[in-house]
Amino acid sequence: MIVLTILAGVAGLLAAAWAFRAIGRAAAGGRPRFRDMSFGEAFGWVFAAAALAFGVWLYLQEGAVFFRWAVQGFVIFSVAAWVFRTLGRHVGTEATRKLFRQMPLTAAFGILVILIYAVVAIFAGVIAPYGQEQVLANANVVAGGNPALGGDPAFPLGTDQIGRDILSRLIYGAQNTVGIAFATTCLAFALGGTFGFLAATLGGWLDQVLSRFVDVLMAIPSLIFALLLMTIASVWANQLGVPLTVFMVVIIAVIDSTRVYRLARAVAGNIVVMDYIEAAKLRGEGLGYLIFKEILPNATAPLLAEFGLRFCFVFLTIASLSFLGVGIQPPAADWGTMVRDLAQFINYAQFAPQAAITPLLAAGAIALLTVAVNFVVDWMLFRSSGLKE
């Protein structure tokens, strides 16, 4: 039955596309807009109109709570990004105003979201209404704050199965997950960038040894390798008395530094053959001068773009390890662990639709930051490429 419905819908869209193009050609006469329109383009217009109509219909339905929240959030963030970009074009120094004038709305959205996450992570202790480990009297309170549906106005996002405030744990999760991901990415770049520059500058046996070692590490799937090492480290952590989070930071940083090494070596390899590098060597400049004064300034743009992408991968890896139980350990709040622990609320969705949003809050926080960072990285890559709109 479902297959027949889908086939009927596709057939209806195809017929509507043919009719749309035929009517357009008849009404527009010989205008090239419809005269040269392909059937695929006509189908695209009809499909977009049907999707928009379906979205409006779904938004008006009583049970479509999640879709309505998603649409409202999209509109709110879009307006906030436009206001943020407008203010940036009129407030600040001449350089920042010029930057905002060249900035697309997607990049403004990404920067705004990153700033919000940074503020929340830094001031989590002040913003959160409760502690991340504080157990309250009410447990299994659903989101929404409606007492008739199992909510509580005192806990707008509800509480988990042991009575901890989900809003507070989301805020502290930003401090733990994002903060640790940022520190891990910085360590990965320090390792990968340093060895990559050294391999490109010195060459010889050092380049061969480092490159072959990196090839071996990159041949192993990163998440499986990290999971294996974290399982081993969980035993060492208890014996040595070192927090498991420290092992996680080092393990992920070493694994991800291999990607940074390959990029840094490739970029530096194109720079060290330039004439100004040879001139610096003839002047008797040392290795430190060549790396920090000549190579690094010319490699900043691609490395900065890679930093954003690498941060996303590290961020998702930490959340994945926490979801599997070997990442950030409880009672510390972590978004990956929250997705796993709050999954039971989906069972109550048939009685209270708001209950299903509870495990999606942490997943949405992960997805939103990932999208925001990628928007900024895309814009940075566009600027560093020298392309013009």
Buried (B, 14 or more C-beta within 10 A) or exposed (E): EEEEEEEEEEEEBBEBBBEBBEEBBEEEEEEEEBEEBEEEEBBEBBBEEBEEEEEEEEEEEEEBBBEBBEBEEEEEBBEBBBEBBEEBBEEEEEEEBEBBEEBBEBBBBBBBBBEBBBEBBEEBEEBBEBBBEBBBEEEBBBBBBEEEBBBBEEBBBBBBEEBBBBBBBBBBBBBBBBBBBBEBBBBBBEBBBBBBBBBBBEEEEEBEEBBEEBEEBBEEEBBEBBBBBBEEBBEEBEEEEEEBBEBBBBBBBBBBBBBBBBBBBEBBBEBBEEEEBEEBBEEEBEEEBBBEEBBBEBBEBBBBBBBBBBBBBBBBBBBBBBBBBBBBBEEBBBBBBBBBBBEBBBEBBEEBBBBBBBBBBBBBBBEBBBBBBBBBBBBBBBBEEEEEE
